[in-house]
Amino acid sequence: MYQFRRRDRRPARRGGPESAERRAVPIEVAGANVMIVGYFSAKEKSYVALMDAAASELTARGARIVGRTVQRRGVSDGGVKKMALPYSSRTLLSSGKVREVAAACEGADADVVVFVASLTEHQQRVLTGILGRPTVSLSETRAAD
């Protein structure tokens, strides 16, 4: 007699309640040395103003800005067609830019890396591992209470 296999009913690892809690905890930037990283399309002409606004916001929260890095997408001929896409789904940035950010963080003794763009949970984990320091989006930072 043939038996049907039942589907495994264990909960998936993704999106469980514990991952939502982990993602909801903002990083405190007050008193921290912060490296700001921006990822912008070439269509975004005011990227310098956006980086300045992010620096002002973080400074108002008590952070010390120790460096800035910008990744532009669509500046070259090949990038124009893919302007809305990240360079990498793992890191958002190109591999060379990630190495540049890592070296800048080491040189400036940054405590935290703050991206102006939103990061997925996976991108945060990967970048935190590569850069050796907490990496978050600007929206996930907070001032000391």
Phi, psi and chi 1 to 4 in degrees:
 res  aa     phi    psi   chi1   chi2   chi3   chi4
   1 MET       -  136.1  177.2 -175.2 -101.7      -
   2 TYR   -85.6  132.9 -176.3   79.3      -      -
   3 GLN  -110.3  135.6  -68.3 -176.7  -11.8      -
   4 PHE   -79.6  138.1  -68.4  103.5      -      -
   5 ARG   -82.2  136.2  -70.7 -171.1  177.1 -174.8
   6 ARG   -87.9  148.1  -69.6 -171.0  176.0  178.3
   7 ARG   -71.4  139.5 -174.1  171.9  157.8 -123.2
   8 ASP   -65.1  127.6 -168.9    5.5      -      -
   9 ARG  -101.2   14.0  -62.0  -71.9 -178.0 -164.7
  10 ARG   -68.6  146.1  -73.1 -179.1  -73.3 -177.1
  11 PRO   -67.8  148.2   20.8  -28.1      -      -
  12 ALA   -69.3  152.8      -      -      -      -
  13 ARG   -72.3  -30.8  -71.9  177.2   54.4 -165.9
  14 ARG   -75.1  143.1  -81.4 -179.6  154.6  178.6
  15 GLY    66.5   16.1      -      -      -      -
  16 GLY   -68.9  170.8      -      -      -      -
  17 PRO   -61.4  -32.1    9.0  -14.6      -      -
  18 GLU   -69.9  -32.9   60.3  -81.9  -11.5      -
  19 SER   -71.8  -34.0   66.8      -      -      -
  20 ALA   -65.8  -38.3      -      -      -      -
  21 GLU   -66.8  -42.1  -70.8  172.4   10.7      -
  22 ARG   -61.9  -40.3 -153.6  173.0  -10.0  132.1
  23 ARG   -71.3  -28.9 -147.7  174.4  -27.8  151.3
  24 ALA   -78.2  -12.6      -      -      -      -
  25 VAL   -83.3  111.7  177.2      -      -      -
  26 PRO   -74.5  153.2   14.8  -15.6      -      -
  27 ILE   -88.1  135.0  -63.1  -72.6      -      -
  28 GLU   -83.6  128.3 -173.9  173.3  -47.8      -
  29 VAL  -108.6   -6.2  -66.0      -      -      -
  30 ALA   -60.9  123.5      -      -      -      -
  31 GLY    80.8    1.2      -      -      -      -
  32 ALA   -94.7  149.1      -      -      -      -
  33 ASN   -82.8  120.3  -67.7  -25.3      -      -
  34 VAL  -117.7  132.7  175.4      -      -      -
  35 MET  -101.3  126.6  173.4   70.8   67.5      -
  36 ILE  -100.0  132.4  -57.7  174.7      -      -
  37 VAL  -124.1  129.7  179.0      -      -      -
  38 GLY  -116.2  141.8      -      -      -      -
  39 TYR  -123.8  114.7  175.3   80.7      -      -
  40 PHE  -134.2  146.8  -58.0  102.2      -      -
  41 SER   -72.6  153.1  162.2      -      -      -
  42 ALA   -65.1  -20.7      -      -      -      -
  43 LYS   -69.4  -22.9  -70.2 -178.9  179.6  178.9
  44 GLU   -79.5  100.7 -179.2   61.8   63.2      -
  45 LYS   -81.6  -22.8  -57.6  -61.1 -178.7 -162.1
  46 SER  -101.0   35.2   61.3      -      -      -
  47 TYR   -65.4  -30.1   71.7   93.1      -      -
  48 VAL   -65.9  -41.5  174.3      -      -      -
  49 ALA   -64.7  -37.5      -      -      -      -
  50 LEU   -66.2  -40.3  -66.8  170.8      -      -
  51 MET   -65.7  -40.9  -69.4  -68.7  -73.9      -
  52 ASP   -63.4  -40.2  -70.6  -17.6      -      -
  53 ALA   -65.1  -40.1      -      -      -      -
  54 ALA   -64.8  -42.4      -      -      -      -
  55 ALA   -63.1  -41.0      -      -      -      -
  56 SER   -64.4  -43.1  -64.2      -      -      -
  57 GLU   -62.0  -44.8 -176.9  178.2  -25.3      -
  58 LEU   -68.2  -38.1  -70.0  166.5      -      -
  59 THR   -63.7  -39.8  -58.4      -      -      -
  60 ALA   -64.0  -25.8      -      -      -      -
  61 ARG   -87.1    1.7  -66.4  179.4 -173.9 -180.0
  62 GLY    98.9    9.7      -      -      -      -
  63 ALA   -85.4  153.8      -      -      -      -
  64 ARG  -105.8  118.3  -71.4 -177.8  -58.7  -81.6
  65 ILE   -81.1  118.4  -52.0  -56.8      -      -
  66 VAL  -106.3   -7.4  -64.7      -      -      -
  67 GLY   179.2  162.9      -      -      -      -
  68 ARG  -138.2  144.1  -61.7  178.1 -174.2 -160.7
  69 THR  -140.2  140.8  -57.7      -      -      -
  70 VAL  -126.5  134.1  173.8      -      -      -
  71 GLN  -110.6  120.2  172.7   83.2   63.4      -
  72 ARG  -102.6  140.0  -59.0  -74.0  -51.6  -88.6
  73 ARG  -117.8  131.1 -177.2   66.4 -169.9 -108.2
  74 GLY    97.2   11.4      -      -      -      -
  75 VAL   -76.2  -38.7  177.6      -      -      -
  76 SER   -87.1  167.5   67.1      -      -      -
  77 ASP   -60.3  -42.6  -70.8  -23.3      -      -
  78 GLY   -68.7  -29.3      -      -      -      -
  79 GLY   -80.7  -18.2      -      -      -      -
  80 VAL   -60.7  -40.0  171.3      -      -      -
  81 LYS   -69.4  -23.5  -63.7  173.7 -172.2  163.1
  82 LYS  -113.8   26.1  -58.9  175.3 -177.7  177.8
  83 MET   -56.6  -36.3 -140.2  176.5  -43.6      -
  84 ALA   -82.8   -7.8      -      -      -      -
  85 LEU   -96.3  148.9  -58.0  173.0      -      -
  86 PRO   -72.6  158.2   24.4  -30.9      -      -
  87 TYR   -64.7  -38.5  -85.3  104.4      -      -
  88 SER  -142.0  135.8  165.1      -      -      -
  89 SER   -71.7  -20.7   60.0      -      -      -
  90 ARG   -81.1  -39.1  -69.6 -178.8   63.8 -124.7
  91 THR  -124.7   -4.3   62.9      -      -      -
  92 LEU    71.5  -37.0 -171.8   68.3      -      -
  93 LEU   -98.5  168.9  -52.0  173.1      -      -
  94 SER   -73.7  160.2   66.0      -      -      -
  95 SER   -63.8  -36.8   58.4      -      -      -
  96 GLY   -65.2  -38.6      -      -      -      -
  97 LYS   -69.3  -35.4 -171.1   59.3   73.6  169.7
  98 VAL   -62.9  -42.8  171.9      -      -      -
  99 ARG   -63.1  -38.7  -72.9 -168.7  -60.1  -90.1
 100 GLU   -63.8  -43.4 -176.9 -178.4  -45.6      -
 101 VAL   -64.6  -42.1  170.6      -      -      -
 102 ALA   -61.3  -43.9      -      -      -      -
 103 ALA   -66.0  -40.4      -      -      -      -
 104 ALA   -65.1  -38.4      -      -      -      -
 105 CYS   -64.8  -41.3  -73.0      -      -      -
 106 GLU   -64.4  -46.0  -74.3  -63.6  -41.0      -
 107 GLY   -65.7  -34.9      -      -      -      -
 108 ALA   -94.9   -2.9      -      -      -      -
 109 ASP    55.9   49.8 -164.3   28.4      -      -
 110 ALA   -73.0  142.0      -      -      -      -
 111 ASP   -92.0  -34.2  -60.5  -41.4      -      -
 112 VAL  -139.1  144.6  178.8      -      -      -
 113 VAL  -110.8  126.1  179.3      -      -      -
 114 VAL  -116.8  122.2  176.0      -      -      -
 115 PHE   -92.3  135.7  -86.1   71.1      -      -
 116 VAL   -69.6  -36.9  176.3      -      -      -
 117 ALA   -78.5  159.1      -      -      -      -
 118 SER   -73.1  143.2  -64.3      -      -      -
 119 LEU  -116.8  145.6  -64.3  172.7      -      -
 120 THR   -78.3  166.2   64.6      -      -      -
 121 GLU   -61.0  -40.2 -177.0  179.6  -13.7      -
 122 HIS   -64.5  -43.6  179.9   70.0      -      -
 123 GLN   -61.9  -39.8  -71.8  168.7  -22.1      -
 124 GLN   -60.7  -46.5  -75.2 -178.9  -22.6      -
 125 ARG   -61.8  -47.0  -87.1 -163.9  -42.4  -90.4
 126 VAL   -64.0  -48.3  169.3      -      -      -
 127 LEU   -65.9  -37.6  -73.5  164.9      -      -
 128 THR   -60.8  -42.3  -64.2      -      -      -
 129 GLY   -66.3  -44.4      -      -      -      -
 130 ILE   -68.9  -44.9  -68.0  171.6      -      -
 131 LEU   -83.3  -16.7  -59.3  175.3      -      -
 132 GLY    73.9   21.8      -      -      -      -
 133 ARG  -156.0  157.6   50.1 -162.6   40.2   84.7
 134 PRO   -56.1  135.3  -20.3   29.0      -      -
 135 THR  -127.3  122.7  -56.1      -      -      -
 136 VAL  -139.9  168.1  -64.7      -      -      -
 137 SER   -82.3  158.7  -60.2      -      -      -
 138 LEU   -57.6  -36.8 -179.7   61.2      -      -
 139 SER   -69.3  -12.8   60.2      -      -      -
 140 GLU  -104.0   22.8  -64.7  172.9  -18.9      -
 141 THR  -108.7  157.7   60.6      -      -      -
 142 ARG  -148.3  161.6   66.7  177.7  173.1   88.9
 143 ALA   -88.6  163.2      -      -      -      -
 144 ALA   -66.6  136.3      -      -      -      -
 145 ASP   -89.4      -  -64.6  -32.3      -      -
